[in-house]
Amino acid sequence: MEEEVNRLPEAQRDMLRAKIKEKVQAKPSVLEGKMTLDPVLDYAVTEAEGILGNEHDLKLKFKRKAHREQSERDLVLCDSIVSSHVGKDFLQEETFTFTGFKSESVSDDIFYLSHYNFPEFIGVAPPAKKPLWLYILVAALAFLVLSVVLRRVWKRASSRAIAK
């Protein structure tokens, strides 16, 4: 893999590699491997492989194709993912293809924990909520408009009844 990186142009050599070694406390297994991150795609994972070592050695591979959306939002969108799991007695390979992306704006408050009724971290101010008096004012105006409309309808109905 390092030989392939050395063949890349200088601009692409800064693709990051992260080597992971984590001992899982619940089981005597070790996960080790490497990831390739693409700085052009905001350091998205483009390739990863690892070995999960316990009584069944399991090799995991992951390849992702992505592109940058050409719009003012400049999002990185995933086109496809190829995932494979290789063990002593089996091989499983899956391909996921993504199409039909919808790009719609969302409210910033969904990115705060308080939106999901969790407390915010210390130092993080929750988004400003609209004050209660604003909702009361809107409801009062709606009732005022409704009462004016109903009064006019009632006057017309009563004047027609008197005219007959």
KEVEXDO-319376 format. One line per field, with one value per residue (C-alpha): y, x, z. Coordinates in nm, 4 decimals. Layout:
BEGIN
c2 <- Y:...
c1 <- X:...
c3 <- Z:...
//
This chain:
BEGIN
c2 <- 0.0000:0.2399:0.1798:0.2852:0.6039:0.6869:0.6624:0.9278:1.2896:1.5140:1.6815:1.3490:1.2192:1.3987:1.1396:1.0453:0.6996:0.6089:0.2891:0.1646:-0.0774:-0.1213:-0.3926:-0.4688:-0.5247:-0.7526:-1.0110:-1.1002:-0.9593:-0.7002:-0.4741:-0.3374:-0.1898:0.1246:0.3865:0.6203:0.9655:1.2029:1.5709:1.6810:1.5259:1.6845:1.3865:1.1362:0.7699:0.6319:0.2980:0.0912:-0.2556:-0.4306:-0.7598:-0.8638:-1.1260:-1.3670:-1.7378:-1.6552:-1.4234:-1.1905:-0.9558:-0.6488:-0.4339:-0.1216:0.1002:0.4105:0.6256:0.9797:1.3129:1.6760:1.8311:2.1263:2.3795:2.6573:2.4028:2.2062:1.8720:1.5433:1.2747:0.8996:0.7158:0.3581:0.1408:-0.2023:-0.3973:-0.7421:-0.9751:-1.2688:-1.5391:-1.8902:-2.0486:-1.7715:-1.4699:-1.2016:-0.9078:-0.6383:-0.3390:-0.0432:0.2177:0.5542:0.7685:1.0330:1.2687:1.5463:1.8584:2.0527:2.2971:2.1978:2.4020:2.4455:2.3473:1.9772:1.9786:2.0651:1.8082:2.0224:1.9505:1.5885:1.6849:1.6287:1.8900:2.0802:2.0507:2.3119:2.6187:2.5406:2.7713:2.6100:2.7787:3.0711:2.9644:3.1905:3.3501:3.2311:3.5789:3.5625:3.2500:3.4086:3.7239:3.5219:3.3229:3.6452:3.7988:3.4831:3.4942:3.8670:3.8046:3.5083:3.7157:3.9990:3.7517:3.5743:3.9062:4.0156:3.6796:3.6998:4.0609:3.9601:3.6591:3.8632:4.1503:3.8985:3.7418:4.0852:4.1771:3.8651
c1 <- 0.0000:0.2840:0.4345:0.1051:0.1030:0.4584:0.3497:0.0793:0.1446:0.2717:-0.0693:-0.2343:0.0307:-0.1290:-0.4094:-0.4226:-0.3743:-0.4772:-0.3649:-0.6050:-0.5374:-0.8115:-0.8539:-1.2187:-1.2751:-1.5763:-1.3987:-1.0341:-1.0338:-0.8165:-0.9110:-0.6271:-0.6155:-0.5816:-0.8037:-0.7496:-0.9020:-0.9414:-0.8725:-1.0461:-1.3685:-1.3322:-1.1316:-1.4062:-1.3091:-1.2550:-1.0976:-1.0474:-0.9328:-0.8894:-0.8520:-1.0671:-0.8650:-1.0309:-1.0989:-1.2252:-0.9912:-1.2142:-1.0825:-1.2928:-1.2628:-1.4515:-1.4363:-1.6431:-1.6900:-1.8041:-1.8263:-1.8702:-2.2084:-2.1811:-2.3978:-2.3695:-2.3909:-2.0869:-2.1770:-1.9877:-2.2273:-2.1665:-2.2208:-2.1501:-1.9995:-1.8459:-1.8076:-1.6541:-1.6062:-1.3694:-1.3443:-1.2016:-1.5218:-1.7057:-1.6929:-1.9590:-1.9531:-2.2169:-2.2488:-2.4678:-2.5498:-2.7009:-2.9008:-3.1691:-3.0187:-3.2451:-3.0775:-3.3099:-3.2324:-3.2905:-3.3175:-2.9968:-3.1670:-3.1727:-2.7952:-2.8327:-2.8935:-3.1711:-3.3788:-3.3959:-3.4621:-3.1026:-2.9015:-2.6395:-2.2708:-2.1190:-2.0367:-2.2792:-2.5771:-2.8982:-3.0597:-3.2853:-3.6484:-3.9337:-4.0868:-4.4234:-4.5794:-4.5299:-4.7471:-5.0100:-5.0111:-5.0568:-5.3430:-5.5109:-5.4880:-5.6354:-5.9293:-5.9800:-5.9948:-6.2287:-6.4615:-6.4773:-6.5576:-6.8250:-6.9829:-7.0142:-7.1642:-7.4089:-7.5122:-7.5735:-7.7778:-7.9864:-8.0423:-8.1623:-8.3973:-8.5452:-8.5817:-8.7897
c3 <- 0.0000:0.0820:-0.2623:-0.4205:-0.2139:-0.3204:-0.6855:-0.6329:-0.7256:-0.4479:-0.4038:-0.3260:-0.0880:0.2036:0.2043:0.5669:0.7044:1.0489:1.2108:1.4766:1.7514:2.0082:2.2637:2.3177:2.6883:2.6568:2.4389:2.3891:2.0359:1.8700:1.5844:1.3805:1.0362:0.8342:0.6772:0.3846:0.4215:0.1274:0.2084:-0.1135:0.0195:0.3662:0.4956:0.4228:0.4599:0.1089:0.1950:0.5086:0.5939:0.9217:1.1025:1.3927:1.5721:1.8099:1.7655:1.4106:1.2232:1.0244:0.7564:0.6859:0.3713:0.2827:-0.0289:-0.0766:-0.3858:-0.3234:-0.5005:-0.4059:-0.4842:-0.7209:-0.5393:-0.2856:-0.0019:-0.1307:0.0292:-0.0045:-0.1290:-0.1217:-0.4528:-0.3490:-0.0770:-0.1277:0.1954:0.2317:0.5268:0.4856:0.7489:0.7643:0.6379:0.4588:0.2285:0.2339:-0.0061:-0.0283:-0.2582:-0.1670:-0.4330:-0.3453:-0.5894:-0.5789:-0.3244:-0.2061:-0.0826:0.1409:0.4137:0.7740:1.0867:1.2863:1.6114:1.5157:1.5651:1.9347:2.2084:2.3560:2.0444:2.1652:2.5314:2.6447:2.8332:2.6355:2.7153:2.9446:2.7410:2.4581:2.4469:2.3209:2.0211:2.1028:2.1131:2.0160:2.3260:2.4556:2.4257:2.0490:2.0231:2.2502:2.0344:1.7146:1.8732:1.9942:1.6465:1.4936:1.7371:1.6645:1.2890:1.3442:1.5632:1.3048:1.0266:1.2350:1.3378:0.9731:0.8760:1.1688:1.0741:0.7119:0.8146:1.0588:0.8096:0.5484:0.8035:0.8882:0.5197:0.4543
//
